[in-house]
Amino acid sequence: MVTIYFYVDSSKIDNILKFGVKLSDHFSNVIPINGLEKKVFVGLLNPKDDIKKYDSDTYTCLKVYLYPEQCHVINEVSLIIKQREYNIIPLKEYIYGTFENPRVIFNTSILPEQIEILNKTIDEPVLFENSRDLFYRIKIQSMLEENDLQEIYYALLDYFDYKNYTNGKKDSK
């Protein structure tokens, strides 16, 4: 089983813990999987991948336990712009840090016995702060390995000079 994080309206938590969440009534999206249009829930690999909901009292983060075969990973931007073709990766094959904003899609109802409420203070540790930071750390590390450090340094200097110039902070040399 894998743990997927899923936010729900805090006012509905009692019913959700008793009865679960029915896919046909509460699905998040409809996307093509293996050539068929399917209703799906959209969850997270890390509870802090949606920091607004994580910090909110209006939402409760659930830990949902699913079989890996039920889960696929997709980049959030694909869900937002409603692409005709999606880059969907089975969770078993997904390499953490591949997508900037990974989302886990699954097309099954959530039974009450598959649900626990996330305890932010004493719950199991998550291996990385959030998926976006992991993505950038991997990309930056790759740049450091593939490029000369001096070139990276000068590129950053040029970028910050440009950024300061366009923000009205002209250098007074």
LINUR-V672164 format. One line per field, one symbol per residue. ss: DSSP state (H for helix, E for strand, L for the rest). psi: psi as a letter, one per 20 degrees, with the letter a starting at -180 (. if undefined). A space follows every 50 residues. Layout:
ss=???
psi=???
This chain:
ss=LEEEEEEEEHHHHHHHHHHLELHHHHLLEEEEELLEEEEEEEEELLHHHH HHHHLLLLEEEEEEEELHHHEEEEEHHHHHHLLLLLLLEEHHHLLLLLLL LEEEEELLLELHHHEEELLLLLLLLLLLLLHHHHHHHHHHHHHHHHLLHH HHHHHHHHHHHHHHHHLLLLLLL
psi=qqpppppqphijhghghgiaopghhkqhrpqppkippqpqqoaqhphjin hghgiqihqppqoporphhiqqpqphhhhgjmqhpqnppphhipopigqg mqqpqqmqqoqhijpqppohhkrqqqiqgrhgggghggggggghhiqphg ggghggggghggghgijjmppm.
